[in-house]
Amino acid sequence: MRTTLDLPDEIYQRVKITAIERGETMKGFVERAVRNELAQRQDRDPVKPAKRRPFPVLHLKDRTPIDITNEQTEEAILGGFSR
C-alpha cells in the first residue's frame, strides 16, 4: 500500500543517511523499522480487546410497544430510564 509520511527534516536526513549506509532503500529501512517497533510493542504491551458493554434492554411485563424518543434512549444508555 502506498502512503505519504511527513517527517521533520532532521529525521528524514537521518533515515536517508542510515539507509544508504546499510545499503537499503528508504522504503526498506522504514518498513523494517516499523515492523521492529510493532513486534517490540506487541512483546511488551499486548493489545487488549476493548471491554464490550451490552446494549440496555427494556423488559416490559405487558409487552406493549412503547414510543421512545432519542433523548429517552440516550438517558437509558447513560444511566436510567423511567416510563
C-alpha positions in Angstrom: 0.0 0.0 0.0 1.3 3.4 -0.8 1.3 6.2 1.8 2.9 9.5 2.5 4.9 10.3 5.6 5.5 13.9 6.7 8.8 13.7 8.6 10.8 16.6 10.1 13.9 17.4 8.0 16.3 16.1 10.7 14.5 12.7 10.9 14.3 12.5 7.1 18.0 13.1 6.7 18.9 10.6 9.4 16.7 7.9 7.7 18.2 8.6 4.3 21.8 8.5 5.5 21.2 5.4 7.6 19.5 3.6 4.7 22.4 4.4 2.4 25.0 3.3 4.9 23.1 0.0 5.3 22.7 -0.5 1.5 18.9 -0.2 1.8 16.2 1.9 0.2 14.4 4.3 2.4 11.3 2.3 1.8 13.0 -0.9 3.1 14.5 0.9 6.0 11.2 2.5 7.1 9.3 -0.8 6.6 11.9 -2.7 8.8 11.9 0.0 11.5 8.1 -0.1 11.7 7.9 -3.9 11.8 10.5 -3.9 14.6 8.7 -1.3 16.6 5.4 -3.2 16.2 7.0 -6.5 17.2 8.6 -5.0 20.3 5.4 -3.2 21.3 3.4 -6.5 21.0 6.0 -8.3 23.1 5.9 -5.8 26.0 2.4 -4.5 25.8 -0.1 -6.8 24.0 -3.2 -5.1 22.8 -6.2 -6.0 25.0 -9.6 -6.1 23.4 -12.0 -3.3 24.4 -14.4 -4.2 27.1 -17.8 -4.5 25.5 -20.9 -3.0 27.1 -24.2 -4.7 26.4 -26.9 -2.5 24.9 -29.6 -1.9 27.6 -32.7 -4.0 27.1 -36.1 -2.8 28.4 -38.2 -5.7 29.8 -41.8 -4.8 29.8 -44.2 -7.0 31.7 -47.2 -6.2 29.5 -45.2 -6.4 26.2 -47.0 -3.3 24.9 -44.9 -1.3 22.4 -43.7 2.0 23.6 -42.8 5.1 21.7 -39.4 6.2 22.8 -37.5 9.4 21.8 -33.8 9.7 21.0 -33.4 11.6 24.2 -35.1 8.9 26.3 -32.8 6.3 24.6 -29.8 8.4 25.5 -31.0 8.7 29.1 -31.5 5.0 29.3 -28.0 4.3 28.0 -26.4 6.9 30.3 -27.9 5.6 33.5 -31.7 5.3 34.0 -35.0 5.0 32.3 -38.4 5.9 33.5 -41.6 5.2 31.7 
